[in-house]
Amino acid sequence: MRIDAHQHFWNLADRNGGWPGPELRAIHRDFGPGDLQAWLARCGVEGTVLVQSMPTAQDTRWMLDLADLHPFVRGVVGWVDLLADDAGEQLAALARRAKFKGVRPMLQDLADPRWIAQPQLDPAASALSSLGLCFDALVRPVHLPALLEFAGRHPWLRIVIDHAAKPDIASGAMEPWASDIAAIARLANVHCKLSGLVTEAQEGASANALAPYDDHLFACFGPERLMWGSDWPVLDLASDYAAWLRCALELCERHVGRGTAAIDAIFGGNAIRFYRLAPAA
């Protein structure tokens, strides 16, 4: 079963003039289930994980309501203020909704790159783990050392790095991203998404431009802890759904061959296991 482990929906009216702004013409509009379904059918994608793009409880409830209406959305990653006194209670309430799978604080937008390392987050992290929920890490390379500390303190919490921590592919830089990815990948509870890479590359970049980064991710995580995601519609800034899927398949097949169990895992099975996705209704 092919699963897209990372996609978004949004209504511009709910964003109060925030990102994405009008300068991002390709994605400066509303995106909903009807916009994605044709791509899913064309590409043989049977289910998705819907991920937050606004740090509000209202947005999380909206996504869960959409997921209830659209069976192809198998899971939702929302947002909770993890420093709130009642964060554990909020997480427990959300966990009663079957498609709620975890949270994603928007670490890349926070002023302090070490925010995630603070011990005040430990109660919420423990609540996530005890509830069987997961943690999506929206980070850039600068955040990886602090994320390593957080992940090490919570070995039972399932963590996935979104967009491979957004390496600077456009400039061809590998360090310190490569060393920090290798360090955090040594923790068995940390996984990584093959998503967002094409957006970090120069416009029109081929699979060859992404190959060194993909090679490093395979060396560090192996096919068992990688999962493909589209990052649609942000993807539209650099490519389209079908083109990115073809590119990702090409990159992965260099390592594990075409039509193998490892390909099935990267493009579906790993996301199903990580997020504990139920079959379609």
BAFILO-856548 format. One record per residue: residue number from 1; residue in three letters; x, y, z of N, C-alpha, C in turn. Coordinates in pm, whole numbers. Atoms other than C-alpha are relative to their C-alpha. Layout:
<sites>
NUM / ALA / X / Y / Z / X / Y / Z / X / Y / Z
...
</sites>
This chain:
<sites>
1 / MET / 84 / -119 / 0 / 0 / 0 / 0 / 88 / 124 / 0
2 / ARG / -79 / -122 / 10 / 144 / 335 / -106 / -61 / 109 / 88
3 / ILE / 44 / -103 / -94 / 121 / 604 / 163 / 88 / 123 / -18
4 / ASP / -69 / -128 / -3 / 215 / 970 / 141 / 8 / 43 / 146
5 / ALA / -17 / -23 / -143 / 358 / 1036 / 486 / 2 / 147 / 40
6 / HIS / -9 / -141 / -37 / 347 / 1416 / 466 / -68 / 87 / -105
7 / GLN / 68 / -97 / 86 / 92 / 1650 / 308 / -79 / 98 / 86
8 / HIS / 67 / -108 / -72 / -97 / 1966 / 403 / -128 / 41 / -70
9 / PHE / 113 / -78 / 51 / -429 / 2143 / 360 / -1 / 133 / 74
10 / TRP / 19 / -127 / -71 / -500 / 2507 / 439 / -101 / 89 / -71
11 / ASN / 85 / -108 / 49 / -744 / 2795 / 397 / 70 / 132 / 31
12 / LEU / -72 / -125 / -22 / -577 / 3133 / 348 / -73 / 92 / 98
13 / ALA / 76 / -89 / -88 / -859 / 3310 / 532 / 28 / -28 / 147
14 / ASP / -28 / 36 / -139 / -761 / 3123 / 850 / 139 / 43 / 45
15 / ARG / -142 / -20 / -31 / -398 / 3234 / 834 / 35 / 146 / 30
16 / ASN / -18 / -139 / -42 / -444 / 3607 / 900 / 119 / 66 / -66
17 / GLY / -108 / -64 / 74 / -201 / 3712 / 630 / 136 / -64 / 18
18 / GLY / -128 / 68 / -20 / 69 / 3469 / 742 / 39 / -84 / -120
19 / TRP / -52 / 87 / 106 / 265 / 3220 / 536 / -110 / -94 / -49
20 / PRO / -84 / -48 / 109 / 227 / 3148 / 246 / -49 / 134 / -54
21 / GLY / 36 / -132 / 49 / 234 / 3507 / 128 / -18 / 4 / -151
22 / PRO / 27 / -11 / 144 / 141 / 3635 / -219 / 124 / -13 / -87
23 / GLU / -122 / 17 / 80 / 505 / 3625 / -328 / 21 / -147 / -39
24 / LEU / -7 / 143 / 32 / 470 / 3244 / -326 / -122 / -36 / -84
25 / ARG / 121 / 4 / 83 / 227 / 3249 / -616 / -53 / -141 / -17
26 / ALA / 43 / 136 / 28 / 218 / 2873 / -671 / -84 / -59 / 112
27 / ILE / 72 / 60 / -113 / 79 / 2803 / -324 / -81 / 104 / 78
28 / HIS / 77 / -103 / -68 / -95 / 3129 / -233 / -149 / -12 / -37
29 / ARG / 143 / 24 / 18 / -446 / 2986 / -242 / -41 / -110 / 96
30 / ASP / 48 / 109 / -84 / -665 / 2739 / -56 / 34 / -134 / -63
31 / PHE / -23 / 137 / 44 / -577 / 2371 / -78 / -79 / -93 / 90
32 / GLY / 82 / 94 / -75 / -822 / 2100 / 25 / 3 / -138 / -61
33 / PRO / -1 / 138 / 48 / -896 / 1732 / -29 / -28 / -15 / -149
34 / GLY / 32 / 11 / 141 / -1046 / 1786 / -372 / 117 / 31 / -91
35 / ASP / -118 / -35 / 79 / -719 / 1937 / -496 / 100 / -114 / -5
36 / LEU / -99 / 106 / -10 / -518 / 1633 / -389 / -46 / -132 / -59
37 / GLN / 48 / 134 / 34 / -740 / 1341 / -479 / 36 / -43 / -142
38 / ALA / -37 / 39 / 136 / -666 / 1351 / -853 / 144 / -46 / -7
39 / TRP / -140 / 43 / -4 / -293 / 1329 / -784 / 13 / -138 / 64
40 / LEU / -7 / 131 / -67 / -345 / 1037 / -545 / -43 / -112 / -94
41 / ALA / 50 / 102 / 93 / -547 / 846 / -803 / 101 / -23 / -112
42 / ARG / -96 / 12 / 109 / -295 / 918 / -1079 / 126 / -74 / 43
43 / CYS / -127 / 54 / -48 / 0 / 809 / -864 / -15 / -128 / 81
44 / GLY / 21 / 123 / -74 / -157 / 509 / -695 / 27 / 10 / 148
45 / VAL / -19 / -23 / -145 / -136 / 659 / -346 / -134 / -24 / 69
46 / GLU / 126 / 41 / -63 / -398 / 502 / -121 / -33 / 72 / 128
47 / GLY / 26 / -69 / -125 / -359 / 705 / 193 / 106 / 104 / 29
48 / THR / -93 / -108 / -33 / -192 / 1010 / 345 / 3 / 25 / 150
49 / VAL / -8 / -57 / -134 / -77 / 1162 / 671 / -7 / 151 / -17
50 / LEU / 25 / -144 / 8 / -210 / 1517 / 704 / 73 / 67 / 116
51 / VAL / -88 / -61 / -99 / 39 / 1740 / 888 / -33 / 148 / 15
52 / GLN / 34 / -139 / -29 / -23 / 2073 / 1057 / 93 / 97 / -72
53 / SER / -82 / -108 / 54 / 99 / 2398 / 904 / -27 / 131 / 72
54 / MET / 25 / -116 / -86 / -33 / 2639 / 1169 / 3 / -46 / 145
55 / PRO / -10 / 40 / -140 / 44 / 2629 / 1543 / -121 / 43 / 82
56 / THR / 122 / -32 / -73 / -315 / 2646 / 1664 / -83 / -125 / 25
57 / ALA / 91 / 111 / -30 / -559 / 2409 / 1831 / -115 / -3 / -99
58 / GLN / 110 / -6 / 97 / -827 / 2530 / 1589 / 37 / -71 / -129
59 / ASP / -45 / 66 / 122 / -623 / 2413 / 1290 / 3 / -151 / 18
60 / THR / -2 / 145 / -27 / -576 / 2071 / 1451 / -139 / -59 / -3
61 / ARG / 139 / 49 / 2 / -949 / 2030 / 1507 / -54 / -2 / -143
62 / TRP / 45 / -8 / 140 / -1016 / 2139 / 1147 / 55 / -117 / -81
63 / MET / -60 / 113 / 72 / -774 / 1878 / 1012 / -64 / -132 / 40
64 / LEU / 64 / 124 / -45 / -929 / 1604 / 1223 / -141 / -14 / -57
65 / ASP / 134 / 4 / 59 / -1275 / 1697 / 1100 / 8 / -37 / -149
66 / LEU / -19 / 37 / 140 / -1149 / 1680 / 739 / 33 / -148 / -13
67 / ALA / -39 / 141 / 6 / -993 / 1342 / 809 / -120 / -93 / 21
68 / ASP / 121 / 80 / -21 / -1325 / 1211 / 937 / -85 / -8 / -126
69 / LEU / 82 / -6 / 121 / -1487 / 1313 / 608 / 66 / -67 / -120
70 / HIS / -73 / 49 / 116 / -1214 / 1177 / 378 / 84 / -120 / 40
71 / PRO / -69 / 122 / -45 / -1104 / 816 / 428 / 145 / -11 / -44
72 / PHE / -140 / 13 / 43 / -781 / 860 / 231 / 96 / 64 / 99
73 / VAL / -85 / -55 / -107 / -649 / 1072 / 520 / 1 / -101 / 114
74 / ARG / -8 / 108 / -99 / -530 / 792 / 746 / 45 / 48 / 137
75 / GLY / -49 / -50 / -127 / -365 / 1003 / 1013 / 20 / 150 / -5
76 / VAL / -18 / -144 / -14 / -330 / 1360 / 1139 / 108 / 27 / 103
77 / VAL / -101 / -51 / -93 / -27 / 1523 / 1299 / -34 / 145 / 27
78 / GLY / 48 / -133 / -34 / -146 / 1831 / 1482 / 97 / 79 / 85
79 / TRP / -81 / -89 / -82 / -21 / 2095 / 1723 / -64 / 12 / 137
80 / VAL / 39 / -28 / -138 / -40 / 2134 / 2100 / 111 / 83 / 61
81 / ASP / -101 / -75 / -74 / 138 / 2386 / 2321 / 61 / -95 / 103
82 / LEU / -61 / 104 / -83 / 378 / 2137 / 2478 / 52 / 54 / 133
83 / LEU / -40 / -58 / -127 / 473 / 2381 / 2754 / -120 / 38 / 87
84 / ALA / 119 / -32 / -79 / 114 / 2432 / 2870 / -12 / -93 / 120
85 / ASP / 15 / 81 / -121 / 34 / 2311 / 3220 / -88 / -122 / -25
86 / ASP / 92 / 110 / 26 / -242 / 2093 / 3078 / 30 / -71 / -133
87 / ALA / -35 / 62 / 129 / -51 / 1966 / 2772 / -35 / -148 / -1
88 / GLY / 32 / 142 / -6 / -93 / 1606 / 2886 / -149 / -26 / -16
89 / GLU / 145 / 16 / 12 / -468 / 1647 / 2921 / -47 / 30 / -142
90 / GLN / 35 / -30 / 138 / -492 / 1811 / 2579 / 34 / -116 / -93
91 / LEU / -42 / 113 / 84 / -299 / 1525 / 2421 / -92 / -121 / 20
92 / ALA / 89 / 113 / -28 / -517 / 1266 / 2594 / -136 / 19 / -66
93 / ALA / 130 / -27 / 64 / -832 / 1435 / 2465 / 9 / -20 / -150
94 / LEU / -16 / 17 / 144 / -701 / 1447 / 2110 / 20 / -146 / -37
95 / ALA / -27 / 141 / 29 / -586 / 1086 / 2129 / -127 / -84 / -2
96 / ARG / 128 / 73 / 8 / -949 / 981 / 2173 / -56 / 1 / -142
97 / ARG / 39 / 0 / 141 / -992 / 1069 / 1805 / 96 / -92 / -74
98 / ALA / -81 / 112 / 51 / -870 / 765 / 1615 / 109 / 44 / -97
99 / LYS / -99 / -38 / 101 / -685 / 952 / 1341 / 105 / 97 / 51
100 / PHE / -104 / -86 / -55 / -484 / 1175 / 1572 / 121 / -85 / 34
101 / LYS / -117 / 86 / -12 / -131 / 1037 / 1557 / 119 / 65 / 70
102 / GLY / -113 / -64 / -65 / 99 / 1297 / 1707 / -1 / 149 / -20
103 / VAL / -10 / -145 / 4 / 221 / 1654 / 1719 / 125 / 44 / -75
104 / ARG / -116 / -61 / 64 / 458 / 1884 / 1537 / 11 / 145 / 45
105 / PRO / -31 / -140 / -27 / 586 / 2198 / 1708 / 83 / 55 / -116
106 / MET / -66 / -57 / 118 / 715 / 2435 / 1441 / 137 / 55 / 39
107 / LEU / -131 / -35 / -55 / 1075 / 2433 / 1563 / 78 / 92 / -93
108 / GLN / -78 / -82 / 93 / 1214 / 2591 / 1246 / -35 / 148 / 10
109 / ASP / 44 / -139 / -9 / 1018 / 2911 / 1321 / 29 / 64 / 136
110 / LEU / -26 / -53 / -133 / 1129 / 2952 / 1682 / 137 / 68 / 5
111 / ALA / -124 / -78 / -5 / 1400 / 3203 / 1770 / 114 / -78 / 63
112 / ASP / -104 / 74 / -73 / 1586 / 2965 / 2001 / 20 / -137 / -65
113 / PRO / -21 / 130 / 65 / 1742 / 2673 / 1808 / 13 / -115 / 99
114 / ARG / -11 / 106 / -103 / 1778 / 2484 / 2138 / -130 / -15 / 80
115 / TRP / 128 / 7 / -71 / 1412 / 2519 / 2240 / -38 / -142 / 34
116 / ILE / 46 / 138 / -19 / 1348 / 2147 / 2201 / 79 / -73 / 108
117 / ALA / -83 / 69 / -99 / 1626 / 2056 / 2445 / -40 / 32 / 143
118 / GLN / 30 / -42 / -137 / 1468 / 2226 / 2748 / -75 / -110 / 76
119 / PRO / 64 / 107 / -78 / 1367 / 1982 / 3026 / -146 / 27 / 33
120 / GLN / 140 / -30 / -27 / 1036 / 2165 / 3074 / -94 / -72 / -96
121 / LEU / 81 / 74 / 97 / 914 / 1969 / 2769 / -14 / -148 / 36
122 / ASP / -1 / 143 / -30 / 975 / 1632 / 2933 / -137 / -56 / 39
123 / PRO / 132 / 56 / -32 / 624 / 1591 / 3084 / -86 / -24 / -124
124 / ALA / 80 / 17 / 122 / 457 / 1645 / 2746 / 57 / -113 / -85
125 / ALA / -61 / 108 / 77 / 707 / 1414 / 2575 / -34 / -135 / 60
126 / SER / 38 / 126 / -65 / 636 / 1144 / 2832 / -147 / -33 / -25
127 / ALA / 141 / 23 / 30 / 263 / 1191 / 2776 / -19 / -51 / -142
128 / LEU / 7 / 48 / 138 / 309 / 1149 / 2401 / 35 / -148 / -6
129 / SER / -45 / 139 / 3 / 498 / 827 / 2456 / -101 / -94 / 64
130 / SER / 94 / 88 / -70 / 251 / 683 / 2706 / -132 / -15 / -75
131 / LEU / 123 / 4 / 79 / -41 / 763 / 2474 / 19 / -70 / -135
132 / GLY / -27 / 64 / 128 / 127 / 589 / 2181 / 4 / 97 / -116
133 / LEU / -7 / -103 / 103 / 162 / 917 / 1991 / 145 / 24 / -42
134 / CYS / -134 / -23 / 54 / 459 / 1036 / 1786 / 30 / 149 / -8
135 / PHE / -50 / -137 / 2 / 661 / 1351 / 1734 / 65 / 26 / -135
136 / ASP / -62 / -44 / 124 / 732 / 1515 / 1398 / 90 / 119 / 30
137 / ALA / -97 / -106 / -25 / 1043 / 1733 / 1407 / 20 / 83 / -126
138 / LEU / -17 / -94 / 111 / 1022 / 2029 / 1169 / 122 / 85 / 32
139 / VAL / -126 / -62 / -39 / 1385 / 2134 / 1189 / 85 / 30 / -122
140 / ARG / -108 / -26 / 93 / 1677 / 2275 / 997 / 129 / -57 / 62
141 / PRO / -123 / 58 / -56 / 2037 / 2157 / 1039 / 42 / 59 / 134
142 / VAL / -42 / -64 / -125 / 2097 / 2409 / 1319 / -68 / -60 / 122
143 / HIS / 75 / 54 / -112 / 1837 / 2232 / 1535 / 40 / -143 / 36
144 / LEU / -24 / 143 / -21 / 1978 / 1880 / 1509 / 73 / -32 / 131
145 / PRO / -62 / 34 / -128 / 2213 / 1890 / 1812 / -97 / 2 / 117
146 / ALA / 99 / -6 / -108 / 1929 / 1998 / 2042 / -101 / -112 / -13
147 / LEU / 92 / 110 / 20 / 1695 / 1743 / 1886 / 62 / -132 / 45
148 / LEU / -70 / 119 / -47 / 1957 / 1476 / 1958 / -12 / -14 / 152
149 / GLU / 15 / 4 / -146 / 1945 / 1567 / 2328 / -141 / -42 / 38
150 / PHE / 139 / 32 / -29 / 1566 / 1554 / 2331 / -30 / -146 / -29
151 / ALA / 27 / 139 / 38 / 1549 / 1221 / 2149 / 71 / -97 / 92
152 / GLY / -72 / 88 / -92 / 1811 / 1071 / 2377 / -65 / -10 / 136
153 / ARG / 69 / 4 / -130 / 1611 / 1164 / 2687 / -130 / -78 / -6
154 / HIS / 131 / 64 / 14 / 1296 / 1000 / 2544 / 10 / -116 / -99
155 / PRO / -26 / 110 / 95 / 1403 / 668 / 2387 / -125 / -76 / -41
156 / TRP / 123 / 72 / 35 / 1044 / 535 / 2384 / -95 / 85 / -85
157 / LEU / 82 / -89 / 82 / 906 / 833 / 2190 / 41 / -16 / -146
158 / ARG / -27 / 12 / 144 / 877 / 773 / 1815 / 13 / 140 / -59
159 / ILE / -32 / -132 / 55 / 1036 / 1072 / 1638 / 34 / -17 / -147
160 / VAL / -36 / -1 / 141 / 1053 / 1146 / 1267 / 45 / 140 / -38
161 / ILE / -53 / -127 / 47 / 1264 / 1422 / 1113 / -65 / 33 / -134
162 / ASP / 65 / -42 / 124 / 1061 / 1606 / 851 / 102 / 55 / -98
163 / HIS / -78 / -59 / 110 / 1224 / 1686 / 516 / 151 / -17 / 20
164 / ALA / -142 / 30 / -24 / 1554 / 1531 / 630 / 74 / 117 / 62
165 / ALA / -56 / -118 / -67 / 1613 / 1850 / 834 / 42 / 109 / -98
166 / LYS / -20 / -108 / 97 / 1622 / 2062 / 517 / 148 / 35 / -24
167 / PRO / -140 / -31 / 31 / 1987 / 2033 / 413 / 9 / 106 / -110
168 / ASP / -19 / -109 / 96 / 2129 / 2316 / 201 / 43 / -58 / -135
169 / ILE / -30 / 68 / 126 / 2106 / 2128 / -127 / 33 / 100 / -110
170 / ALA / -22 / -98 / 106 / 2099 / 2443 / -339 / 146 / 41 / -9
171 / SER / -142 / -40 / 1 / 2456 / 2530 / -235 / 93 / -121 / -7
172 / GLY / -83 / 120 / 1 / 2576 / 2169 / -227 / 69 / -28 / 133
173 / ALA / -65 / 21 / -130 / 2675 / 2195 / 140 / -45 / -130 / 63
174 / MET / 33 / 124 / -71 / 2689 / 1868 / 336 / 17 / 14 / 151
175 / GLU / -28 / -15 / -143 / 2829 / 1974 / 672 / -49 / 135 / 53
176 / PRO / -4 / 107 / -100 / 2742 / 2004 / 954 / -119 / -96 / -7
177 / TRP / 119 / 85 / 10 / 2415 / 1844 / 839 / 34 / -148 / 2
178 / ALA / -29 / 142 / 15 / 2575 / 1512 / 745 / 45 / -62 / 131
179 / SER / -48 / 55 / -128 / 2757 / 1463 / 1075 / -110 / -5 / 104
180 / ASP / 107 / -3 / -101 / 2458 / 1565 / 1284 / -110 / -101 / -32
181 / ILE / 95 / 105 / 37 / 2223 / 1338 / 1087 / 54 / -137 / 40
182 / ALA / -59 / 130 / -37 / 2464 / 1047 / 1139 / -9 / -23 / 150
183 / ALA / 5 / 14 / -145 / 2471 / 1116 / 1512 / -141 / -33 / 48
184 / ILE / 136 / 22 / -49 / 2095 / 1132 / 1559 / -57 / -132 / -53
185 / ALA / 48 / 126 / 55 / 2035 / 830 / 1335 / 45 / -121 / 81
186 / ARG / -43 / 110 / -86 / 2222 / 617 / 1588 / -104 / -34 / 105
187 / LEU / 109 / 26 / -95 / 1914 / 647 / 1810 / -111 / -75 / -72
188 / ALA / 94 / 88 / 71 / 1673 / 369 / 1717 / -141 / 57 / -6
189 / ASN / 135 / -55 / -1 / 1364 / 577 / 1798 / -18 / 113 / -102
190 / VAL / 6 / -113 / 94 / 1446 / 839 / 1530 / -8 / -53 / -143
191 / HIS / 25 / 34 / 140 / 1316 / 803 / 1173 / 15 / 128 / -82
192 / CYS / -21 / -116 / 86 / 1338 / 1036 / 873 / -91 / -8 / -121
193 / LYS / 85 / -7 / 118 / 1111 / 1152 / 592 / 81 / 44 / -122
194 / LEU / -47 / -42 / 132 / 1222 / 1162 / 230 / -106 / 91 / -58
195 / SER / 98 / -100 / 43 / 1020 / 1475 / 172 / 71 / 134 / -1
196 / GLY / -53 / -136 / -3 / 1093 / 1837 / 93 / 135 / 20 / -65
197 / LEU / -136 / -16 / 52 / 1429 / 1767 / -68 / 3 / 83 / -128
198 / VAL / -1 / -72 / 127 / 1336 / 1897 / -411 / -22 / 150 / 21
199 / THR / 25 / -141 / -29 / 1218 / 2224 / -256 / 126 / 69 / 51
200 / GLU / -125 / -57 / -50 / 1560 / 2274 / -96 / 107 / 9 / -108
201 / ALA / -96 / -1 / 109 / 1739 / 2225 / -429 / -22 / 121 / -90
202 / GLN / 19 / -104 / 99 / 1791 / 2472 / -710 / -114 / -38 / -94
203 / GLU / 113 / 25 / 88 / 1495 / 2508 / -943 / 44 / -87 / -119
204 / GLY / -30 / 88 / 112 / 1489 / 2229 / -1200 / 105 / -104 / 29
205 / ALA / -104 / 97 / -35 / 1737 / 2013 / -1009 / -46 / -142 / -32
206 / SER / 29 / 140 / 32 / 1755 / 1650 / -1117 / 26 / -88 / 120
207 / ALA / -27 / 96 / -106 / 1777 / 1337 / -908 / 149 / -3 / 34
208 / ASN / -144 / 1 / -27 / 2156 / 1361 / -944 / 40 / 102 / 105
209 / ALA / -32 / -102 / -98 / 2160 / 1681 / -740 / -39 / -43 / 141
210 / LEU / 47 / 47 / -131 / 1971 / 1510 / -459 / 73 / -125 / 46
211 / ALA / -56 / 132 / -29 / 2166 / 1184 / -475 / 96 / -2 / 119
212 / PRO / -91 / 9 / -116 / 2446 / 1269 / -224 / -74 / 5 / 133
213 / TYR / 78 / -12 / -123 / 2187 / 1360 / 39 / -80 / -128 / 24
214 / ASP / 72 / 126 / -8 / 1975 / 1056 / -36 / 94 / -113 / 38
215 / ASP / -98 / 104 / -34 / 2286 / 835 / -20 / 33 / 3 / 148
216 / HIS / -35 / -12 / -141 / 2372 / 970 / 322 / -115 / -45 / 90
217 / LEU / 115 / 41 / -79 / 2020 / 919 / 453 / -14 / -152 / 1
218 / PHE / 4 / 146 / 5 / 2023 / 557 / 335 / 109 / -61 / 86
219 / ALA / -110 / 53 / -79 / 2363 / 501 / 496 / -29 / 11 / 150
220 / CYS / 26 / -26 / -143 / 2239 / 644 / 827 / -124 / -73 / 52
221 / PHE / 127 / 53 / -50 / 1879 / 524 / 856 / -36 / -136 / -60
222 / GLY / 41 / 122 / 67 / 1858 / 234 / 612 / -143 / 9 / -49
223 / PRO / 138 / -4 / 51 / 1534 / 152 / 430 / -105 / -24 / 107
224 / GLU / 97 / 31 / -105 / 1373 / 49 / 761 / -53 / 123 / 72
225 / ARG / 42 / -119 / -74 / 1353 / 403 / 902 / -14 / 123 / -88
226 / LEU / 29 / -109 / 93 / 1289 / 614 / 593 / -142 / -13 / -50
227 / MET / 135 / 2 / 56 / 944 / 710 / 467 / -17 / 116 / -96
228 / TRP / 20 / -102 / 101 / 842 / 899 / 157 / -120 / 88 / 33
229 / GLY / 112 / -94 / -10 / 626 / 1211 / 173 / 9 / 100 / -113
230 / SER / 2 / -95 / 111 / 520 / 1459 / -91 / 31 / 142 / 44
231 / ASP / 2 / -138 / -45 / 512 / 1777 / 119 / -87 / 86 / -91
232 / TRP / 96 / -75 / 82 / 228 / 1877 / -112 / -88 / 86 / 91
233 / PRO / -29 / -69 / 125 / 132 / 2154 / -184 / 126 / 85 / 1
234 / VAL / -125 / -75 / 0 / 459 / 2316 / -72 / 89 / -47 / -115
235 / LEU / -70 / 60 / 113 / 608 / 2082 / -331 / -18 / 79 / -129
236 / ASP / 31 / -70 / 126 / 444 / 2293 / -603 / 93 / 120 / -24
237 / LEU / -97 / -107 / 20 / 708 / 2562 / -546 / 115 / -45 / -89
238 / ALA / -117 / 49 / 71 / 964 / 2336 / -715 / -29 / -111 / -99
239 / SER / 25 / 117 / 84 / 796 / 2039 / -885 / -150 / -24 / -1
240 / ASP / 139 / 40 / -19 / 467 / 1851 / -899 / -2 / -140 / 60
241 / TYR / 14 / 123 / -79 / 332 / 1545 / -722 / 60 / -121 / -73
242 / ALA / -45 / 118 / 74 / 396 / 1287 / -994 / 150 / 4 / -26
243 / ALA / -143 / -11 / 29 / 742 / 1421 / -1082 / 84 / -30 / 123
244 / TRP / -76 / 29 / -123 / 860 / 1412 / -719 / -8 / -147 / 36
245 / LEU / 11 / 143 / -27 / 726 / 1060 / -673 / 95 / -79 / -90
246 / ARG / -92 / 69 / 91 / 916 / 944 / -983 / 145 / 21 / 41
247 / CYS / -136 / -31 / -42 / 1231 / 1119 / -864 / 38 / -78 / 125
248 / ALA / -27 / 72 / -124 / 1207 / 967 / -516 / 16 / -150 / -24
249 / LEU / -14 / 142 / 34 / 1152 / 620 / -659 / 135 / -27 / -66
250 / GLU / -129 / 17 / 67 / 1455 / 662 / -884 / 115 / 2 / 102
251 / LEU / -104 / -10 / -101 / 1669 / 770 / -589 / 7 / -125 / 88
252 / CYS / 3 / 114 / -91 / 1558 / 483 / -368 / 33 / -131 / -70
253 / GLU / -25 / 124 / 72 / 1572 / 213 / -634 / 148 / -22 / -27
254 / ARG / -145 / 17 / 15 / 1944 / 280 / -676 / 58 / -80 / 116
255 / HIS / -51 / 68 / -119 / 1988 / 139 / -325 / -60 / -140 / 19
256 / VAL / 68 / 124 / -39 / 1732 / -141 / -297 / -67 / -72 / -115
257 / GLY / 61 / 66 / 114 / 1614 / -225 / -648 / -146 / 39 / -19
258 / ARG / 137 / -35 / 36 / 1279 / -187 / -818 / -96 / -109 / 45
259 / GLY / 104 / 95 / -36 / 965 / -348 / -682 / 35 / -90 / 116
260 / THR / -44 / 83 / -112 / 1134 / -478 / -369 / -82 / 28 / 125
261 / ALA / 67 / -22 / -128 / 1003 / -513 / -16 / 46 / 129 / 63
262 / ALA / -51 / -124 / -57 / 1226 / -222 / 82 / -69 / 121 / -61
263 / ILE / 75 / -110 / 63 / 1055 / 4 / -172 / -141 / 6 / 57
264 / ASP / 134 / 1 / -59 / 718 / -104 / -39 / 2 / 61 / 140
265 / ALA / -10 / -54 / -135 / 837 / -14 / 311 / 17 / 152 / -3
266 / ILE / -28 / -144 / 4 / 974 / 331 / 223 / -122 / 78 / -49
267 / PHE / 113 / -71 / 61 / 667 / 422 / 17 / -135 / -44 / 58
268 / GLY / 127 / 35 / -62 / 406 / 288 / 256 / 13 / -69 / 134
269 / GLY / -1 / 82 / -121 / 485 / 22 / 513 / 60 / 67 / 120
270 / ASN / -63 / -65 / -114 / 716 / 229 / 729 / -91 / 107 / 61
271 / ALA / 93 / -101 / -51 / 462 / 511 / 758 / -115 / -66 / 74
272 / ILE / 109 / 72 / -67 / 188 / 261 / 846 / 43 / -44 / 138
273 / ARG / -48 / 46 / -130 / 401 / 117 / 1125 / 30 / 116 / 94
274 / PHE / -41 / -111 / -86 / 540 / 446 / 1253 / -121 / 73 / 58
275 / TYR / 118 / -74 / -43 / 205 / 625 / 1269 / -115 / -90 / 50
276 / ARG / 103 / 96 / -42 / 7 / 308 / 1349 / -132 / 30 / -70
277 / LEU / 116 / -34 / 81 / -232 / 378 / 1066 / -93 / -118 / -14
278 / ALA / 102 / 104 / 19 / -555 / 183 / 1045 / -29 / -15 / -148
279 / PRO / 42 / 16 / 140 / -677 / 36 / 714 / -111 / 98 / -33
280 / ALA / 109 / -87 / 45 / -916 / 243 / 506 / -134 / -56 / 44
281 / ALA / 132 / 44 / -42 / -1275 / 233 / 624 / -73 / -62 / -119
</sites>
